[in-house]
Amino acid sequence: MVQLRKNIYVLVFGMILSSALGAQKNEMVKIVRDQSQKRADVFIGDKLFTSFLYPDTLEKPVLYPINAANGTDITRGFPLNPKTGDPTDHPHHIGLWFNYENVNGLDFWNNSFAIPQEKKKSYGWIKTNRILETMDGPKGTLTYHANWTNQKNEPLLEEKTTLQFSGNGNQRIIDRVTVLTANTVVNFTDAKDGLLGLRLAHELQIPTVEDKKFTDDKGIVTVVKGSPDKIANGNYITSEGKSGDAAWSTRAAWCKVYGKMKNDSISVAIIDHPKNVNYPTFWHARGYGLFAANPLGEKIFTNGKTAKNLQLKPRESVTFRYRVVVNNGSETLSPERLNDLAGDFAKQ
């Protein structure tokens, strides 16, 4: 009996030790600011994870590029740094961003260098005027302040966003908390294009050889070309089991895109937070590489059955929280692992 107890003890201890050794600790995060270029580079270990870009030449701040732990860039290069074979549609899709199509009638989502000057009055800008704080460590943070303005430079909203970065040998995480405070009565009118957006690398698109047309609320038609080059091999799946193009317009706590890039499987997941407006969010996840969470597009996504409009009174605030997980390895992130990550995020 004594020997049996010893054997059980050795077995259990070995399992615990093995698990501890197998668990990957977070690497140190370092944020390097360049005020003259209006950017901040985020390093995990000695590898560039992403850069926070907020120059006056962009219509909103973005995180670009975004690299997996193995160095693979999971974002489209166009228009900032075009890669061979990059689609060139939707020039306002840059890296990872946060904005909305209809704020007091102004379109913040579709604004880009491609909009003619005479039509700019219909669009809004998000202007980052200061970085409030950066902090290095196992979890690095960057907090900034920005104004959502009209073309007269009048702020409709003040934004305070904290970005928290972490990662280990095969995983990277961005936790985003954005607080929007109204300077006047602000209406977010139910619209398709919002709220947290990510434009994926060509490899993570759903493969198709057919051209597709997409029309925005102003009647502007964008043609997205098919991909006969066989590079695209991506797919979506949601926490509710919707996959491929069927993920678009459905609600779920998380959505994952996955595919092969070079020799690794790459997963990119966006996780909603239970305290967000209209949880669980609708997924504006397009096969051509737009991966977005939009809780305020209910009218579009339900074919007019219901709608979700949000109004803020002066000095009233709303908070949006999202987690983005990038994983590389021999397998993609499992639903069980994503549920764990979602549960962990929900506690924060």
N, C-alpha and C positions, 0 to 999 in steps of 0.2 A: 504493500500500500504506500509506504514511504517513497519507494522508488517511482511508483506511478505518479505521485504528486510532484516529484522532482522533474519527471519527464514532461508533465503538463506545464509546469512552471517554465521550463526551458523552452518549450514550444511557443507558449504565449509571449514570453519575453522576446523570443526571436522574431515573432510576427510584429510586435510593437517596434522593435529596433529596425526591422526591415522597412516598415511603413515610414518611420521617421527619416531613415536614410533616403527613401525614395521620394519623400515630399520635397518639393523645390521651394527654397526660400526666395522671397523677393530680392531682386538686385537693387542696388542703390540708384536713385533717380537724381539727375543733376540738370538744372535748367540754366541755360546760358542766354542772357538777354543781349540784344543788339538794338539799342534805342534808335540809332541813326537809320537802320534799315527797317525799323518797326517790326521786329520779329523776336521770337524766343525759341531756341532749340531745346528739345527735351531728349536727354540721353538716359538710357537704362543700361547700366554697366558702362561699357565704352561704345555702345551702338546708338545711332540716332533712331529714336522712335518716331518723333513727329516734330513739326515746327508750327508754332502759333504765329500766323501772319496777319498783320493789320495795317498795311500801307494804305495811303490815300487812293492808290490806283485800283483798289478792290472795293466793291460795294458793300462788303460785310467781312468780318474777321473769319478766318478759316484755320483748320488744322490740316496742313499739307506739307509733304507727303505723310502717309501713315505706313510704317514698316512693321512687318511681323518680326518676331524674335530672331528669325533666320536671315533677316535683312531684305526679304521680299516686299516690294512696294505693292500694297493692296488697293491703291487709289489710281484712278485714271490720270495720265500726265497732262493731257490737254485741259485748259489752254496755257497753263504756266510752263510746263515742260513736256511737250508732246513726245510720246513714245511711238515707235513704229507700229502701225496698225490701229492706233487710237481712233475711236469714233470722235467726230468733231461736232456733234449735235449739242444743244443745250450748253452754251458757253458759261452760263451762270452756275453750273455744277462743278464745284472745285473742292476736292478733299471732303472734309466734314464741316458742316455749317449748321446754323440755327436761325431761321427766319420764317416769314409767312407771306402768303399771297395777297391777303386783303386786310389791311389795318387802316381803318378809317378811309377805305377806298384806295389806298396806296398799295402797290405791289412791291414788296420787299424781296420776294423769292426770285422773280424772273429778271431782276435788274442786273445788267452786265455792260461791258464795253460795247456790246453789239446793239444796244438800244440807241437809235438816233437821238441827237440832242433835242430836237423839237418834240420828242415824245417822252422825255425824261420826267416831265411834270407829273406823269401818272405813276411814277416809281418812287420807292423810298430807299434810304441809305442807313446802314448801321455803322456808326463812326466810333471806333475805340479811342477814347481820349486819354486813358491812363491805365497802366498796370498797377494794381493796388498792392500786390504782394506776390513773391515767389518763395518757395521753400523746398529745399532738397531733403532727401532721406529715403527710407524704404518705400514711402509713398510721397511723391513730389506733388506740389500744388502750385497753381497759377491762378490768381484772381484778378479780374479786370473789370473796368467800368466802360460802358458804351452808351451812346444815345441813338435811338431810332428816330430819324429826322425826315422831314419832307425836303423838297428841293430848295426851299428857302432857309434851310438849316435850322428849322424850328423843331425841337425835340417833342415827340409825342410820348415816347417811353424812355425811361432810364433802365439800363440793364446792368445787373451785377452778376457775373458768372464766375464760379469756381470750378476749375478743371483739376481733377486728381489723377495722377498717372502712377501705374505700378506694373511690375512684370517679373517674370522668371525666365527659365531657360527656353520655354516654348510658348509663353503666353504674355500678352499685353492687355492692360485694362485702362480705359478712360471712364471716369465717373464725372458726369457733368451735372451741376446744379445751377440753374439760371433763375434769377428773380427779376421779373419785369414790373416796374412801378410806373403808373400813368401820371403824366403831367397835365392831362386834360381828360375828357371823356374819350375812352378808346374802345372801339368796337373791332373785335376779330370776327369778321363775317365768315360763316362756313364756306370753305374753299378747298379745292383739291390739293394745292401745292403747299406743303408745310410738313413738319415743323422742324424736326431734326433730320437733316439730309446727308447722305454719303454717296459719292459717285465712285463706283467700283472699277477696278482694273478690267481690261478687256477679257482676261481669262475667266473672270467670275461672272460674266454675262451668261444668260441662258442661250444656248446655241439656237440660231435660226438663220435661214437664208433669205427670208422674206423681209422686204422693207415695210416699215410701219409708220403711220402718221399719227401725231398727237397735236391736239389743238388746245391752246390756253384760253383763259376767260376773255381775252381781247380778240379772239378769233385768229391769232397767229398760229400757223401750222408749221410744225417741225417734223421733218422726215428723218427717221432713224434707219440707217442702212442695215441690211442683213449682214451676217458674218460667214461668208463662204470659206474663210481661211482655216476653219477647224480649230482655232485657238480657244474660242469660248467653250467652256464646259461646266459652267456654274449651275446651281439649283438653289431654290429656297425651300425652307420648311419652317413651320410655325409651331408654337407650343400646343396648338389645337390640331396639328396633323395636316394642315393645308400645305401643299407643295407646288413647286414650279410657279407658273403664271397664276394658278388658282389662289396663291397667297395674297395677291393684290385685292384690296378693299375688304379684307377680313380682319377680325379682331383677335388679338392674342397677347399674352403677357410678354412673349419674346418671339423674335424671328431670326433665323440663321441663314446666311448664304454660304455655300461651300463649293469647293472645286480643287482641281490640281493646278498648282503653279510651280513650274520647274519639277523637282522630284518630290515635293511635299504636298500633303493635303492642307489646304488653308480653310479655316472657318472664320467668319466674321458674324458676330451676333450683336443685335441691339436689344436691350432689356428695358422694358417699361417699369415704372414704379407705381405701387398701389395708391400713393397719395397724389398722382398726377390727375389733372382734369380728364374726365371721360375714360378712366381706366377700365378695361385694357384698351390700348390704342388701336386704331385702324392702321393697316400697313399699306403704304404707298410704295410697294416693292415691284419695280418694273424689271422685266427680263433684260432690257438693254443696259442695265447697270445702275439705275437709280434705286437706292435703298433708303426709304424714309419712313419715319413714324409720325403719323398725323392724327391726333385725337380730335381735331377741329374740322375734319372733312366729312362728317357723317352724312350730310345731304347728298354728296356725290357718291359716296361709297354704298349708300342704301337705296340709290335710285330715287331719291326724293321722299322716301317713306318717313324719315325723321331728319332733324337737323341739330347742329350744336354750334350756337353762337355764344361768344364770350364777350362780356362788357366789363371794363374796369372804370370806376369813377376816379376823379382826381385823387392822387396819393394812395389809391388802392393797388395792391400787388397780387401777383400770381406767381407760383413757383413750378418749374418743370425740372424733373430729374430723369436722367438716362444713364445707362451703363453700356459701353461698347467693349466687346471682348474680341481680340484677335488671337487665333491659335494656329500653330503649325505643328506638323508631326506626321506620323504614319496613318493616323485616323483623325476624323473630324470630331468636334465636340459633341458628346452624346446628349440626348434629352435630359438624362439624369444629372449630368454635370451642369447643364444650363439651368435646370431647376434649382440646383444648389446655389449657383451664382446669383440667380434671381432672388432666392430666399435670403441670401446674405445681403444683397443690395436693399431689399425691402426693410431690413432692420436698421438701415442707416438713416 
